[in-house]
Amino acid sequence: MATAPNVIDLRSDTLTQPTAEMRKAMAEAPVGDDVYGEDPTINKLEATAAERLGKEAGLFVTSGSMGNLVAALTWCDRSDEAYMGADAHLLVNEMGAIAAFGGVQMRPIPNDARGVIDVDAFEATVSPASGLFPRPRLLCLENTHNRGNGAAFSVAEMQPTVDVARAHDMAIHIDGARIWNAAVALGVPAADLASVADSLSFCLSKGLSCPVGSVLVGDREFIAKARRVRKMLGGGMRQAGIVAAAGLVALDTMIDRLADDHANAQQLAKGLASIPGVTVDPATIETNIVYMEIGDGDGAELSGALKERGVLANGRFNWVRFVTRNGISSEDVDEALDVISTVMRTAS
Ligand SMILES: Cc1ncc(COP(=O)(O)O)c(C=O)c1O
């Protein structure tokens, strides 16, 4: 089901709606005061998420941004450094929260079009362990990579960056907002991808279709500290089992189907590639995010023209981004392609 009749909303996978099974589970969820550790549904979600990701413990948080923020504030003291790719969501889109609330210096490292950090540049940038420099404390990886066309990184691909961080005694956090998309695309257990990291946060409210929430996982000691940080940020949520219930349904029913979103993204990319004036290489589309370039055209203007014809997408500079998700069918993709093709023809 799209957002409104006749609208095909490809702006984000955050537009997904909770399923009927989620709504039922939410209505029936046993709840308690989670700040006292007494919400059985949250406790179950945290334990299930941790187990699926091969970690000891989990923490339910309000959002992906809060998961990343709580992780960074748990690992880092004021004046410590957190390293990340220059296009990382937590650098570009999360309001500088780690710096603002934690006094943590954010050190962007150049990354390629898929979001892979330049290892040589990383090695050349890391501050030495010395009283003369800030302490390099945390490496943040992003898997899948939002601005990197939804690129999914295997353990082998993450390893060189991880090795540099380990050589400098840094902790490793994965912004795994879409880690299940990565696992499905690569055909590996998500726990394998999480194994290179000390902590990982993933979103329930994106491709997994929950109304709200993310889970941060790590070892028991880390999560105990993270729980205090979450409280400090005002993130203790009381009877929030009512939303965590949807997360449990998601982990059981919504992961395998992400393959459909990836197939629809391929279909979209192949269709776009055949439209004059559009540049997309379908071979670079690994999951559910498709960026198309339009030469020296204006992405914002184009997305405005698409909106008038019932197709929603996010456009800036010379690109437009489409995201496939639960609720967008193969037929919707065909319909969107017809509209995009018509609008591009009219624009040329
Ligand atoms: C890679 C990545 N990390 C983190 C987030 C933040 O998630 P939230 O919007 O739940 O704060 C997003 C949101 O789009 C994202 O794409």
The ligand as an ORCA input file, in Angstrom:
! r2SCAN-3c Opt
* xyz 0 1
  C      22.569      4.696      7.672
  C      21.652      5.375      8.627
  N      21.988      5.452      9.926
  C      21.199      6.031     10.840
  C      19.983      6.564     10.468
  C      19.165      7.275     11.516
  O      17.994      6.635     11.784
  P      16.770      7.441     12.481
  O      16.114      8.200     11.371
  O      15.923      6.349     13.047
  O      17.354      8.319     13.515
  C      19.580      6.510      9.138
  C      18.275      7.092      8.736
  O      17.946      7.182      7.574
  C      20.435      5.905      8.182
  O      20.105      5.825      6.893
*
